[in-house]
Amino acid sequence: MSGPCEDLDPAIIAQAKLYYFELLNGLSESYNTFHRFIYHFLCIIGVIANICFVVVLLRPAMRKNPFNLFLIAIAICDMTLMASYFMYKQVEMCHPWYFTFFWIVYTYGYAVLSVFVHSASLWLTVNMAVLRYLVLKSGSSSSRRWPRLNTYKAASIAVISAVLLAAVGSAPNMLRYEIRNNGQLAVPTFCVEAGAKYAHSYQPGQLVHAYTLGQPAYWGCGLERFSFWTAGVLLKLVPCLLLTIFMTLLVRMLVEARERRSRLIAKQAPPPVTTSQNDSSRSMGQWERTTGGGASGAQTRAERTTAMLTIIVAVFLITELPQGILVVAIGVEPQVRFAMHQLSNIIDLLSLLNSSVNFILYATMSNLFRHEFLHTFGQCCPVRLLAWLQSNEAKAAASPPSPTRQLEPGTMMTGLNGTSKLIRTSPPNGATTERNLTKCAVNGRHPSSLRPTTTKKSQNSNNKTSARNSLPVAFASAAFSMLRKTQAREETVQEMDDAEQRRRLLLLENGGK
């Protein structure tokens, strides 16, 4: 490729090359030793991970969320970038393919495609954050002016607009290259000297085609500066700024939603009440009021989402902001391009890291994604990895949404909406007793007086005890029936009062996933 622009003084170009070589060569040489191993690992694992990512997101359970359309498009862009970069790095100087017309065409395509797909991935991330914020904002607003945004139509429009923005921003880069045929030249001497890696591929005195990428005749320093200004501002700095703003707003909205949900639950839930003081109350079982388990689960989801958004912002800024500053600097001073040449492998590493982070984030923070991944690739996973994933799924499924303690038979559970239910338990001997509250009340016995019988003697003993205690048990059953009616009336009033608040909270929760 040619220098920063064709009309610069050759003396200025030589001076810039020497300056940035002395300044950055030590750093670049220290890292270049490891770059070959790092990019092989990131590209191979990243392409496989993104393919799995797309396959899982296309499953029916995952297609319910329109925001997964963004993730599919981002994964396609990322795997395209990593695959093309991996192929580009395989053919180095002196490789027999290096002097072919096919390879110079591929190099031209890579120079154009890599900038476009990487820019599209960045703008897709920005548009996803903007649309998610608008969905949450419309859900928390009582105004009906907001259209429905949590749809595939809105997501498709946002995806198309991101691709168009990336195309506009990378258009100058598409116009700054042309393929030049410099005729047939002798193979460079360092390619055929003794000990060279590809010396065996050439015959003494062999000629090869000298294809190069250069800049068109019309491409001067003005267009060079415009190209880098456009790429730096539209494809780097503006996405960084927008994503930082909207991710900050999203995190704040999620925190506020969690606080409102906690206040609502605290307002609805009465304090725990326990009545078990004498023998008769112990025979009837322990009656308790406990709050529903939605608060802890909602807080956990909000915290995971907040952590995921924070990591996305951090990775985005760490990998893209330095590149944006460097590209803008090249727009101001074209000679700075030689600094980018020295740091090219480090810049490539940042882009590869940004392209491989989505799968890791969703695999560690989304229970649904892990569940669908196991269903899809369970037979292909190594035994230890599959066991680890299944153990995490089992822990997530077994863990209650809120801390609870072991309840005795007959315990009353009051949910978030005020409804009460009598839990069913299994006695120690394994026999299951189903306690139908209405039937027991009609028979004049409380459900806790029922016990599984195994012998005739124990059955007669229970009948005598029931007859002896029929009056207090009937009184308790009548009181319990009145309590249920009162709770039903309170439930109806509470649901009418809080219907609008519940709708908003549900929209906030669904939109933030």
Buried (B, 14 or more C-beta within 10 A) or exposed (E): EBBBBBEBEEEEBEEBBEEBBEEBEEEBEEEBEEBEEBBEEBBEEBBEBBBBBBBBBEBEEBEEBBBBBBBBBBBBBBBBBBBBBBEBBEBEEBBBEBBBEEBBEBBBEBBBBBBBBBBBBBBBBBBBBBBBBBBBBBBBEEEEEEEEBBEBEBBEBBBEBBBEBBBEBBBBBBBBBBEBEEEEEEBBEEBBEEEBEBBEBBEEEEEBEBBEBBBEEEBBEEBBBEBBBBBBBBBBBBBBBBBBBBBBBBBEBBEBBBEBBBEBBEEBBEEEEEEEEEEEBEBBBBBBBBBBBBBBBBBBBBBBBBBBBEBBBEBBBEBBBBBBEBBBBBBEEBBBBBBBBBBEBBBBBBBBBBBBBBBEBBBBBBEBBBBBBBEBBEEEBEEEEBEEBBEBBEEEEEEEBBEEEEBBBBBBBBBBEBBBEBEEBEEEEEEEBEBEBEEBBEBBBBBBBBBEBEEEEEEEEBEEBBEEBBEEBBEBBEEBBEEBEEBEEEBEEBEEEBEEEBEBBEBBBEBBE
